[in-house]
């Protein structure tokens, strides 16, 4: 499982203590926080990352999980907030 390189904005957000959610190449959701190992949304018992059927479903799960967080993480370059609509569509051309 791998995910794309962070943008400068995402790197800055991590440096400020924020969390960044990305969708990996196998439609898994990785959560990054500076100084911590990458964490994947997955099965609580086996700790295996979920591989969502489509990129759009993975993105929606990342967004939904981030919306439950008080720290307003960044999802694929968009900071979660009350007035921000979730990104739609695929992430890659």
Secondary structure, DSSP 8 states (H G I E B T S, - for coil): -------HHHHHHHHTT-EEEEE-TTS-EEEEETTS--EE-B-TTT--B---SSHHHHHHHHHHHHHT-TT--EETTEE--TT-----S-S--
